[in-house]
């Protein structure tokens, strides 16, 4: 399951366009899509969760 760490809203399903096999970057902001935790590399199974179940790192990027 791929998602944009900037545009995705925690607790909501990932945009279906992000699931396209050829999609590598978000069509809205241009950030690289993620399919795993940025901290430990564990695959994201469900975007219903806000944090990685292994290391507790948030899936969503902090706004700068």
C-alpha positions in Angstrom: 0.0 0.0 0.0 1.5 3.3 -1.1 0.7 6.7 0.3 2.0 10.3 0.2 3.5 11.1 3.6 2.5 14.8 3.1 -0.9 14.7 1.5 -2.4 11.6 3.2 -4.7 12.2 6.1 -4.1 9.7 9.0 -7.1 7.4 9.5 -8.3 7.8 6.0 -7.8 5.4 3.0 -5.0 6.2 0.6 -5.9 7.8 -2.7 -6.5 5.1 -5.3 -4.2 6.9 -7.8 -1.3 6.3 -5.4 -1.8 2.5 -5.8 -1.1 2.6 -9.5 1.9 0.3 -10.2 3.7 3.0 -12.1 3.0 5.8 -9.5 6.2 6.8 -7.7 5.5 10.4 -6.8 2.4 12.2 -5.5 0.4 13.8 -8.2 -0.6 16.7 -5.9 2.7 17.7 -4.2 5.4 15.7 -6.0 6.8 14.0 -2.9 7.9 10.4 -3.3 5.3 7.9 -2.3 6.0 5.5 0.6 5.1 1.9 1.1 7.1 1.4 4.3 7.9 3.2 7.6 10.5 5.9 7.1 12.2 4.9 10.4 12.4 1.1 10.4 11.4 0.1 6.9 8.4 -2.1 8.0 5.8 -2.4 5.2 2.6 -0.4 5.7 -0.3 -2.8 5.7 -3.1 -0.4 6.5 -3.4 3.4 6.4 -6.0 3.3 9.1 -3.1 3.6 11.6 -1.2 6.8 12.2 2.0 5.2 13.6 4.2 2.2 12.7 3.2 -0.7 14.9 6.9 -1.8 15.2 8.7 1.4 16.1 6.0 3.9 16.8 7.2 6.4 14.1 4.4 8.5 12.6 3.6 7.8 8.9 2.7 11.4 8.2 5.5 13.9 7.6 5.7 16.8 10.0 4.7 20.1 8.4 7.6 22.5 8.0 
